[in-house]
Amino acid sequence: MGKTVYAAFTSEVIHEGHKNILEEAKKYGDVIVGVYSDEAILRFDRYPTVPFEERMNVFRSLPGISQVVVQKNVSYRENLLKYRPDYVIHGDNWKWNEQKVIREEVIQILKEWGGELIEVPYTVNDHVKKVERDLKDQLAMPEFRRRRLREVLKLRPIVRALEVHNGITSLICEKTIVGSEVDGGLDQYDAQWVSSLCDSTAKGKPDIELVDMSSRMRTIDEIMDVSTKPIILDGDTGGLIEHFVYNVRTMERMGISAVIIEDKTGLKKNSLFGTEVEQTQDTIEGFCEKIRAGKEALRSKDFMIIARIESLILEKGMEDALARAFAYVKAGADGIMIHSRKKDPDEIFEFCDTFRRQDKVTPIVVVPTSYNQVTEEELAAHGINIVIYANQLTRAAFPAMQNVASEILKHHRAKEVDDKLMPFKDVIRLIDPE
């Protein structure tokens, strides 16, 4: 029986680097190609732009490929144990990037039957760079970006969104990927949350809808210039219905995936103040009218209007929160965000469990700022679809910057803060990887 070689690919475009790997693989035996599933690709810093079956056919059409199979997970474990190849072949770039945990697992599994890992030099040239850049540019286009949140919701057990408020925080969200030692995969953020609180704070303004929607859209432009991930926008109350209709059309045209509007009226006060400050909740009828008007204004089915319920924050009770949730869905809301300022998730879980007994489809969104001990796995178990880490980058940045500023004043020089600073070369790599 001949030797077999296993190689796995995420790309739908075969460039010179892939061809080099496949030609090298043929020297060692019959080549089995694993094509990553859509779900697996999402665990990388990628998104499938071509249907899975088409990606399979790309590799089936290549000469010298013995078998093309599905790789369901980022981890190679399932397919390696199934096909027990004599060799696995891969570019050597995974020695030093976030995929090194996958590499280590492959080496350990191959040891079980004396298999060997073959690594070829990663191909870097103008053509390869152009192919990868073109794929990224395509993902950044409004028509691609806008629909991605709906598509990711179908593929991920829970979608995680990170707060961003300018270009640099968007790059951090875009490029932060960690290897998971739990399942041999990769973890990253699926979406970006553009918070009115953090956008206002970055501009030195109070979070009372003082920063108008035109300014918010300029922030979105900065974010879209440097990222590809879908954007969920904090729309506060949505404003007057007449204004909301026009703003929804602008958001949709720009490529924003979703807006979350809260069922409060009057001058905005941050929800985490709860009943400590005077806050007025809209009537169910009034808020449903706003949802319906926004939905009627849309020109596509991609954009999502998500209704944020403030009943638990304002201590109106579980019955009121649930009544509003069902009414808002009936009015056309594409999702429900339920908010709480309690230190434990009990009332959130109660809401979700009760809601899911009647509605198993509508996405539920939560922001576990106060009950931050809860895990994503626990949230998913209660039917929650999107978790938003809504302000952590802003809150992390301020103490760090304030401490550095104080230390410079204290010592009358910058030497003492060197160990607190990112090396300048790393800053350049973050904003300009080439």
N, C-alpha and C positions, 0 to 999 in steps of 0.2 A: 504494500500500500504506500502511495506517494506521500511526501511531506505536504503540510498545509500551512498557509500564511494568512493571518487575519489582520485586516485594516479597517478602521471605522472613520466615517466622514460625516461632517455636518453640512457641507456646502452643496448648493445646487448648481454651481458653476465650477467646472473643472479647469483649473489653471495649471501653469507649469509645475508648481510645487506638488500638486496632487499627482500629476503624471510621473514626476520623478519617484515618488513613493511607490506607485503602482509598478513602474518598470523595475525598481529594485526588488519589490516583493516577488515578481515573477521568477527571479533568479533562484529563489529558495523553495518554490513548490507551487501547488495549486492555490490560487488567491480567492479567499472569501472576503467579500466587502460587506461591512455592516453599515447600513444607512440609518442615521439617528432619526427617531420619531420626532414629531412636532413637540411633544411633551419634553423629550430629552434636550432638544435644541434650546428650549427656553431656559434650561438650567445653565446654558452657556451665555455669554454676552452676545446672543444672536436671536434672530427671529425668522421663522420660515416665510420666505416670500414666494415660494413655489410649492404647490401641493405635494404631499408626501409621495404619492404614486409616481408623479413626474420625476422626482428626485431618484426614486428607485430605477426608473427607466433610463435615466442618464447613465447610470453605472452598468445597467444591463447591456447597453449599446456599445460599451467599450470592449475591444478585443482582449482576449487573454484572461477574462474574469470567469472563474469557475462557478461561483455562486454569489448571489446578492441577497442579503437577509436583513431583517429589521433589528436595529439595536434600540430597545425600548427605553433604556436608562443611560445616564451619563456613565455610570459604572460599567465596566466590561464584564463583570462577574458572570451574569446570566449566560451570555453568549460564549464566553471562554469555557465555562463548565459544560455547555451543550456541545460545542464543536471541538474542544480540546486541541487547538492548533499547535503545531510544533513551534511556530513563530508568531509574534505580534510585531507589526512594523508601524512606526510613527515618526514624525519629525522630531528633532531634538529640542524644539522650543519648549516642550512641556517639562523639561528639567528644571526650569527656573520660573515659570509662570504659575498661575493658580491651579493648573492641571496636575501639579506634581503629586497631589494626593491620589489622583487616578493612576498615575504612572506607578507609584509605590504599590498600589493594590494589584495592578497587572503583574508586576514582578513577583509578588508573593504567590499569586494564583498559579502562574506558570511553573513555579518551583515544584508544585504538586506532581507534575509528570515530566519534569526536566525540560520544559519549554524555554524559549529564549526570546528576549526583547531585542529587536533590531531598530536602531535609531539613525535616521539619515539627517544630514544638515538641512535646517529649515531654509527654504528658498525665499530670498528677499531680493526682488528686482522691481523695476518700474512697472512691468506688466502686472505682476502679482499685487503690488500696491494699488494700482488702478482698479483692478477687479474688486478688491476689498473695499476701496473707497467708494466705488459705484454702488455696491450693495448697501453700504451705510447711508449714502446719500438718498437712495431709494426709500429706505426706512424712515428717513426724516421728512419725506414729502407729506403734505397734509392729508392726502387721501389714504396713505398707508398708516400714518400715525393715528389718525382719528379713529379708525375701526379696531385698532389693536387691543384696546381695553376689553371690548366685548369678546374678542377672539381669545385673549389670554384667560378670561374668566372661564371659558369652556375647557381649558387645558390644565389649569393649575388648581390644586386643592384649596389654596388660599393665595390671593394676590397681595403682595406687600408693596406699599407705597411709602416713599421717604420725602419729607419736607425739603423743598428747594426754594431759594428766593433770589437767585441770580445765576450768572453763567458758571461761576466756580463751584457752587454747591450742586448745580446740575451735573457738572463733570464728575464730582465725587459720587453722586448717585449712579451715574452712567457706568463708571469704571470700577466701582468697588465690587469685587468678586472674591469669595473665600471658598477654599476647599472644605468640604464637609467630611469629617472623619467618621460620621455616623453611618452614612450610606454610600460613601465613596463618590459622591457627586459634587456639584458646585452650588453655592447659594449666591443670589444677587437680588437686587430690587427689580420689581416688575413695572413700576410706574412712579411718577413724580407727583407730589402734592404741593400745589402752589397756594400757600396759606395767606389769608389776608393779614393775620397777626404778624407773621414773619416778614411778609412783604412790607408792611407798614413799619415794623421795627427796623428793618434794614435801611429805611428812608428816614428814620428818626421821628416818625409820626405815631400818634396814638391809634389804637385799633378801633376806630369808630366810623369806619367807611369814609374817613377823610381822604385817603388815597383813592382817587376816582378810577373808574373802569378803564379810561384811556391810559392812565399810568400803569395799571395792572397789566394791560395788554403789551406795553413796552417791555415790562419784565418778562412776559411770556416770549416775546420776540428774542430776547437775549438767551433765554433757556433753549428755545428751538434752534438757535444758531449752532449750538454745541452738543446737542443730544438727539437721541432717536426714540427714547422711551415715551410711552403715552403720558399725557398730562391730565390730572384731575384738578380742577380749579375750585377753590373756595369762593363761592359767589355771595357770601354773607346772606342777606335776606332776599337778594335778587332785585331789590329796589321796587319802584313802581312797575306795574304790569307792562305798561307801554314801553318803558325803558328795557325791561327784561327781554321782551320780544326781539328788539334790535340787537341787544348784547348777545343773545343766544345765536343769532345768525352770524355775528362776527366771530364768536368762539368756534362755531362749526366750520366756517370758512378757513380759519387759521389752522385747523387741525387738532384742536383740543378734543380730548375724548369724552370728558364729562364735566359737568358743573354740579356742585352740591349747594343747595340753597336751604336755609333754615327757616322754620315756621315762626319767626318772630317779626315784630313790627317796631317802628320808631327808631330812635338813635341806638345803634348797635352797642352792646356791652358784651365783653367776652363771657362765654358760657360758663367757664369754670368759676366765675364769681357766684353763679347760681342765684339764690334769693337774697344774697348780701347786697345786691343793687337792684333797682327797679327794672324789670324786663317784662315786656308784654308779648304774649303769644298771639299769633294770628288765629282767626276762626278757621275751622276746618273748611268751610265753604270758600272763604277768601283765598286760602292757600291752594286749594284744589283748582280754583279759577286761574291762578298764576301758573300752575303746572300745565293745565290744558292749553293756555295761551302759548307757553313756551314750546310745547310739543307741536302745535299747529304751525308754528313758525319755521320748523326744521325742514330742510330740503333733502335729508337723507335719513336712513335708519341707523346710522353709525353712532351719532352723538347721543349721550346719555344725560338725562336730567334726574338727579338723585335728591330725594327729599330728606332733609335732616329734621328729626323730631326732638324737640326740647322739653317734652313733658316731664321726663325724669329729672332733668336739671332743675326745672322750676317746681318740682315736687307736686305735679298735678296727678301723679299716680299711674300705675301700670295700665289700668283700663283705658284711660285717656290716650296713652301712648299707642296702644294697640288699635284703638278705634281710628286714630289718625293714620296709622300705617296702612290699614286696609283701605281707607278712603283715598289716600294719596296714590296707592297702586291702581285703584279703580279709575282715578283721574288721569293716569298715564305715566306716573313716575316709573323710571327704569330701575330704581333701587331705593333702599331705605337705609339711612344712617341713623342709628340710635346712639345717643350720647348720655354719658353719666359722669358725675364727679365723685362717685363713691370710691373708696380705697380698695374695694374688692369687686369682682365681676358678677356677683350673684344676681343683681337686678338686670344686668345685660343678658345673662344666660336665661333668666326667666322670660324676658321679652322674646328672645330668639327662639327658645323652645316652644313657646306658645304660638308665635307667629308661624313657625315652620309646620305646626300641625295643620294649619289651614292653607299656607302658601309655601310650597317647596321649591319654587322657581326664582322668585324675585331676589336679586342680590342684596345681601345685608352688609353694611359697612360699619366698622367701629374704629374708635380712636382711643386706645388704651393708655392715655396719658397718666391718669390718676391711679388706675388699677394695673400698673405696669409689670406686675409679677406674673401675669397670665401669659402662657405660651401660645404661639400660633397654632400648634396642634390642638390645644384645648379650645381655641376659638373655632377652628374648623369643625370640631366635633359637635359644636352647637349650631352648625349651619351658617356660620359667618364666612363670607366670601372675600372681603377686602379688609385688610388691616392697614391703618395709616399711622405712621410715626410722624406726628404732626408738627413738632417744634424742636426736636432734639439737636439738629445741627446748629440752629440759632442759639440755643441755650448752652451748647458746648463752646461755641466760639467766643461768647462774651467774657466768661471768666478767664479764658486763655489770653485773649487780647488785653484785658484789663490788667492781668498779672504782669505781662511783658511790659506794658506801658509804665507800670509802677516800678518795676525793677530797674528800668533804664533811668528813671528819675532818681531812684535811690542811690545808684552807683555812678551816675553821671557818665555812663558808657553802656555799650550793648553787649560786652563780652559775657556777662553773667547769664544772659538769656539764650545763648547759642544752643544749649542742649534742649531748649524748648521749641526750637524752630525747625521746620522742614527744610532740608538742604535745598538750596536754590535750584540745583540741577533737577531735583524731583519735582519742583514746581513747574519747571519748563517742560518736563516729560508729561506732566498731567495735562497741560494745555496744548502741547505740541509734541505728540508722541514720535513724530518723524524727525 
